[in-house]
Amino acid sequence: VIEQVENLSFEFMLNTLRLKQGFEPDLFEHHTGQSISIIKNQLSQAEDLGLIVISGKQIRPSEKGYNFLNDLIERFL
């Protein structure tokens, strides 16, 4: 069951981080059934490295994150 939850989170991030506009946290919760807080550490690390931008209700890859998309997505495995 835990593995399925992790897979849902990863699949969601795999799909939405490819979108330049990113996603809203509510969308994560709607599609995975989990709180965005379960990936809080990964989001914080990616933001600290300049790979994502978190502004208001939007989480999106930065230009750097989009250029290194595989590295960004790998953080959510």
N, C-alpha and C positions, 0 to 999 in steps of 0.2 A: 504494500500500500504506500509506504514512504517513497519507494522508487517511482511509483506512478505519479505521485505529487511532484517529485523533482523533475520527472520527464515532462509533465504539463508546464511547469515553470520554464524549463529550457526551451521547449517547443514554442511557447509564447514569445520568449525573448528572441529566439532564432528568427521568427517571422516578423515581429514588429520592429526590431532594430534595423532591419533592411529598409524600412520606410524613413525617409528623411524627416518627415514630420513627427516621427516617434509615436508615443501613445500616452494616454492618461492612466494614472494608477487605478482608477475605477474599472477600466477595461481589463487590466490584469486580473483583478479580483473577480470580475464577471466571467472571464473565460477559464480561469483556473480553479475558481472556488476557494482561493487562498488569499490571505492578506498580503499586500505588497511588502509588508515588514519581513516576510521570509527571505526576501532577496535584498534587504536593506544594506547588509555589509558589502555585497557585490556592487550595488549601485553606488555606495559611498566611495569604494575603492576606484571604480571606473570614473567617477566624477573627479576625485583627487588627481587622477592621471590625465585628466582632460579628454577622456574618451566619450563622455556623455555630458549633456547639459540638462539640469533639472531646474525648471523655472515654472513657478506656480503649479499648475496641474498638468504639466507636460514634461515627459521624459523623452529625450531624443538623442541620437548620436551627434557628437560634435563633428566638425569637419575632419579632425584628426581621427575620431572614432570611426567615421565612415571610411576613411582611408585604410584603417587597420581593423576592419569589421570582423574578420575571423578572430583576431585577438580579443576584441570586445565580447563577442558572442561566447568565446571559450570560457570567460569568467563566470558564466552562468551554468556551466556543466556540473 
